[in-house]
Structure formats: C-alpha cells, structure tokens
C-alpha cells in the first residue's frame, strides 16, 4: 500500500512529512550557511590570489624576454660589424670598429653614454648617430663593455657585454666575434 500524506485541517494540499525534531522543516540553519559561505569565500580568495600571482609572473617574464631579445639584436648587429671589420679598439665605454677598405663607411662606434647606447657611423667625413637603446623608468642600461684580443698588432677577437636591469631583475648578455679578415687559416 502506498503512503498517502494526511491533510491538515484548513490546508489546501497534503501535508509534508516532518523530519528531525517535531515542527522543524529540512534544510540548513543560519550558522551552517554562514560556515559554508565563509569556506566558499576563502576558497575563492585563494584561487584569485593564485591567478593574480600567475598573471604577474607572466607579465614580468614577458618583459624580461623582451629586454633579452633587444640585447641579443644589438649584440648581433655589433657582431656583424665586427666580423666584417679590419680592426677594432676599445677606449672606455666605446667600441671603435674600422670597417674593411672599399666601403662607404670609414668608422663605426658603439658608445655608451648618459644611459644610452649609440651607434655612430662616419661616412665621407660626416658622422651620423642613432640611439640603439636608452634607459627608461622600467629599463636601465647599467653597463657596456668590450675587450679585444690582439695578435700581431691587429684585433683578433672582441668580446662585448651589455648589462641591463628590468625592474629588479639584472640581465647581462655577452657575445664574442672574431674579425674574419685577421684570422690566419
């Protein structure tokens, strides 16, 4: 036989079965709801903190990668000039490159001054200057240096170091190139 709830007098429909204590309907009490709400809020806060940390890390790594790429491009340009050069010299904060004879450019200088790295080319007695990279609020150029290995009075190889700081992250990129015209095979 199937259970059929009894109607209360004066009610329009069947009465509901009562669970637990007499007169109490099923569901959560106010303290239970507050505890559940507090646990949910703590969980959501921890997920938000993890997402913010991941986003900050991604942004910082992207900026550092961009700075490293810019430094590699600059050093690649310097290496290209060095490989085709006839000679090179390194006075302080300056890399002076004498191109091979026959070209229109007679002298190339890479100079670090005032927080900027300049490319200076002399052609026909006229020097042109271009800023390769300059310091900004986030990016600081902290150093530029070069050393030359000399054999028989001619530069054999040159090592160039470019030091940068992105935020709190220092980055030093070093590259070496041999002056091909001065190599003995």
Secondary structure, DSSP 8 states (H G I E B T S, - for coil): ------B-TT-SSB-----SSTT--SS--HHHHHHHHHHHHHHHHHHHHHHHHHHHHHHHHHHHHHHHHHHHHHHHHHHHHHHTEEEEE--TTEEEEEE-TTSSEEEEEEEEETTEEEEEEEETTEEEEEEEEE--SSEEEEEEEEEEEEETTEEEEEEEEEEEEETTEEEEEEEEEE-GGG---
